[in-house]
Amino acid sequence: MQLFNDDCLKVLPTIPENSVDLIITSPPYDNMRDYNNSSIWTFDIFKNIANQLQRVLKDGGVIVWIVNDTTIKGSETGTSFKQALYFKEIGLNLHDTMIWQKESNPFTHKNRYINVFEYMFVFSKEKPKTTNLIKDRKNKYGGTKKHGNQREKDGTLKLPSRMGKQIKEYGSRFNVWQINSEKQNKTGHPAVFPINLVQDHIKTWSNENDIVLDCFMGSGTTGLACKNLNRDFIGIEIDNQYFDIAKQRIESTLF
């Protein structure tokens, strides 16, 4: 386990190329929080970081990029989509566009619906080498046999090859995950990952002893999840206060 209290643009170039199995992180998007004014965030800085993440990621590795947009003068910025398109531009696949659905938001709006989600873009360097899909969704028709027809491109109906096979009791999750945000956040960090969210991504996209990187470590939740699941961890945090919080949280699980 390696923890760095530094700018990720200084640390990432020191990490060997093609060496990280999984990256899970959430950048300081759209300057929605000031994070003690410890860093500056622009699209050019994002591009430099994205290039480094693409470089250190193994072939078959995955990036989970959790992000959202702020609204300025009545219009959402669309920054999240710009970032997703740039990751594709530098050679990564947009493997899945997932949604993290939170609990209800107490802040209402007069002219639009209440926002209760963030994007979880899942990028892969070629085909993902690990996909341990979590199968905890109870199938409505579990125990019955598959039936019905499949519509072809030309509009005709065809009997699927798997027709007649029994439907399992549980199937893979949908790509909308309903996980509440941390309600009792006592870390001192303004935006803490729910540990279940991080652990479920780690279980899905990596195996034991794989290397997981969080270049915006924040309060250290990704590190905690890696410790719980027997993954190696590289964490980078520029802010001194948040780094100390993360280090204490992670090391308290070690000793």
C-alpha positions in Angstrom: 0.0 0.0 0.0 1.4 3.4 -1.1 0.0 6.7 0.1 1.2 10.0 -1.4 0.5 13.5 -0.1 1.2 15.3 -3.4 -0.1 16.6 -6.7 -1.2 13.5 -8.7 0.4 15.1 -11.8 3.7 14.8 -10.0 3.1 11.3 -8.7 1.4 9.6 -11.7 4.5 10.0 -14.0 6.5 7.9 -11.5 4.1 5.0 -11.6 5.3 2.4 -14.2 3.4 2.1 -17.5 0.8 -0.6 -17.8 0.9 -1.5 -14.1 -2.5 -0.7 -12.5 -5.4 -3.0 -12.7 -8.2 -0.7 -11.6 -8.7 3.0 -11.1 -11.6 4.3 -9.0 -11.8 8.0 -8.4 -14.0 11.1 -8.4 -12.3 14.3 -9.6 -13.1 17.8 -8.2 -15.5 18.3 -11.0 -16.8 21.8 -12.0 -15.3 23.2 -8.8 -18.5 22.4 -6.9 -16.5 22.3 -3.7 -13.3 24.2 -2.8 -11.5 21.3 -1.0 -9.6 23.8 1.1 -8.5 25.6 -2.1 -5.7 23.0 -2.3 -5.9 22.5 -6.1 -6.9 24.1 -9.3 -9.1 22.2 -11.8 -9.4 23.0 -15.5 -10.1 20.9 -18.5 -6.5 21.1 -19.6 -5.4 19.7 -16.2 -8.0 17.0 -16.6 -6.6 16.0 -20.0 -3.1 15.7 -18.5 -4.4 13.5 -15.7 -6.4 11.4 -18.1 -3.4 10.8 -20.3 -1.4 9.6 -17.3 -4.2 7.3 -16.2 -4.4 5.8 -19.6 -0.6 5.2 -19.5 -0.5 3.5 -16.1 -3.6 1.3 -16.7 -2.9 -2.3 -17.7 -4.3 -3.8 -20.9 -7.7 -5.0 -19.9 -7.7 -2.6 -16.9 -10.7 -0.5 -16.0 -11.3 3.1 -14.9 -14.4 4.0 -12.8 -14.8 7.8 -13.2 -17.5 9.1 -10.9 -18.5 12.6 -11.9 -21.4 15.0 -12.3 -22.2 18.5 -13.7 -23.0 21.7 -12.0 -25.6 24.1 -13.3 -24.5 27.6 -14.3 -26.9 30.3 -15.5 -29.6 27.7 -16.0 -27.6 25.2 -18.0 -25.7 22.1 -17.0 -22.1 22.3 -17.9 -21.8 19.0 -19.7 -18.3 18.6 -18.4 -18.9 14.9 -17.6 -19.6 14.2 -21.2 -16.6 16.1 -22.4 -14.4 14.1 -20.1 -16.0 10.8 -21.3 -15.4 11.7 -24.9 -11.8 12.7 -24.2 -11.1 9.3 -22.6 -12.4 7.7 -25.8 -10.3 10.0 -27.9 -7.1 8.8 -26.1 -7.9 5.2 -26.9 -10.1 3.9 -24.0 -13.4 2.1 -24.5 -16.6 3.5 -22.9 -17.5 0.1 -21.5 -20.6 1.2 -19.6 -22.3 4.4 -18.5 -23.6 3.6 -15.0 -25.7 5.7 -12.7 -25.2 6.1 -8.9 -28.7 6.9 -7.6 -28.7 8.4 -4.2 -31.5 9.0 -1.7 -33.9 11.9 -2.2 -32.4 15.4 -2.3 -33.9 18.0 0.2 -33.0 20.9 -2.2 -35.9 21.4 -4.7 -36.0 23.5 -7.8 -38.8 25.6 -9.3 -38.4 24.7 -12.9 -36.6 21.3 -13.1 -36.7 17.9 -11.4 -34.5 17.1 -8.4 -31.1 15.6 -9.2 -30.4 12.4 -7.3 -27.7 10.8 -9.3 -24.1 10.9 -10.5 -22.5 9.3 -13.5 -20.1 6.4 -13.1 -18.3 6.1 -16.4 -16.6 2.7 -16.8 -13.7 2.9 -19.2 -11.6 -0.1 -20.3 -8.2 -0.4 -22.0 -9.3 -3.0 -24.6 -11.7 -5.6 -23.4 -12.0 -5.8 -19.5 -9.8 -8.6 -18.2 -12.0 -9.0 -15.1 -15.8 -8.9 -14.8 -17.1 -10.4 -11.7 -20.7 -9.2 -12.1 -22.6 -9.0 -8.9 -25.7 -11.2 -9.1 -28.0 -10.0 -6.3 -31.0 -8.9 -8.3 -34.0 -11.2 -7.7 -35.5 -12.2 -11.1 -39.2 -11.7 -11.3 -39.6 -14.9 -13.3 -37.0 -16.9 -11.5 -37.6 -20.6 -11.7 -39.7 -20.4 -14.9 -38.5 -21.2 -18.4 -37.5 -18.5 -21.0 -40.2 -17.9 -23.6 -41.0 -15.4 -26.3 -39.4 -14.3 -29.6 -36.5 -12.0 -30.4 -36.9 -9.2 -33.0 -34.2 -9.2 -35.7 -32.8 -6.2 -37.6 -35.1 -6.8 -40.6 -38.2 -6.8 -38.3 -38.8 -10.6 -38.4 -39.2 -12.6 -35.2 -36.8 -15.4 -34.3 -36.8 -18.0 -31.5 -33.7 -17.3 -29.3 -31.3 -20.2 -28.9 -31.6 -20.2 -25.1 -35.4 -20.5 -25.2 -36.7 -23.0 -22.8 -33.8 -22.7 -20.3 -34.8 -22.1 -16.7 -34.4 -18.6 -15.4 -32.1 -18.4 -12.4 -33.4 -17.0 -9.1 -30.9 -14.1 -9.1 -29.4 -12.2 -12.1 -26.8 -9.5 -12.6 -27.6 -6.0 -11.4 -28.8 -3.3 -13.6 -26.3 -0.5 -14.3 -28.2 1.9 -12.0 -27.0 1.3 -8.4 -29.2 2.7 -5.6 -26.7 3.4 -2.8 -27.2 6.1 -0.2 -24.5 8.7 0.3 -22.8 8.9 3.7 -25.3 10.4 6.1 -23.0 10.4 9.2 -19.9 11.8 7.7 -17.5 12.6 10.6 -14.3 12.5 8.5 -14.1 16.3 7.9 -14.0 15.7 4.1 -17.0 17.3 2.3 -17.6 14.4 -0.2 -17.1 10.9 1.1 -17.7 7.8 -1.0 -20.1 5.2 0.4 -17.8 2.3 1.1 -20.4 -0.2 -0.4 -20.2 1.7 -3.7 -16.4 1.4 -3.9 -16.3 -2.2 -2.7 -18.9 -3.3 -5.3 -16.8 -1.8 -8.1 -13.6 -3.3 -6.8 -15.3 -6.7 -6.6 -16.6 -6.4 -10.1 -13.5 -5.1 -12.0 -10.6 -6.6 -10.1 -9.3 -9.8 -8.3 -7.5 -10.3 -5.0 -3.9 -8.8 -5.0 -4.7 -6.5 -8.0 -3.4 -2.9 -7.8 -6.1 -0.3 -7.4 -5.4 3.4 -7.8 -7.3 6.5 -6.5 -5.6 9.7 -7.7 -8.0 11.9 -5.8 -8.0 9.9 -2.5 -9.9 12.3 -0.4 -10.9 10.7 2.9 -9.4 7.3 1.9 -12.5 5.2 1.3 -11.0 3.5 -1.7 -8.0 2.5 0.4 -10.3 1.1 3.2 -12.2 -0.9 0.6 -9.0 -2.3 -0.8 -7.9 -3.4 2.6 -11.2 -5.1 3.2 -11.0 -7.0 -0.1 -7.3 -7.8 -0.2 -6.2 -5.5 -3.0 -3.0 -3.5 -3.2 -3.7 0.3 -3.1 -2.0 3.4 -4.4 -3.6 6.6 -3.1 -2.8 10.2 -4.0 -4.1 13.3 -2.2 -2.8 16.8 -2.6 -4.5 18.4 0.4 -2.6 18.0 3.7 -5.7 17.8 5.9 -7.5 15.3 3.8 -4.4 13.2 3.4 -4.0 13.0 7.2 -7.6 11.9 7.5 -7.2 9.2 4.8 -4.0 7.9 6.3 -5.4 7.6 9.7 -8.6 5.9 8.5 -6.6 3.4 6.4 -3.9 2.7 8.9 -6.5 2.2 11.7 -7.6 -0.9 9.8 -4.0 -2.1 9.6 -3.0 -2.2 13.2 
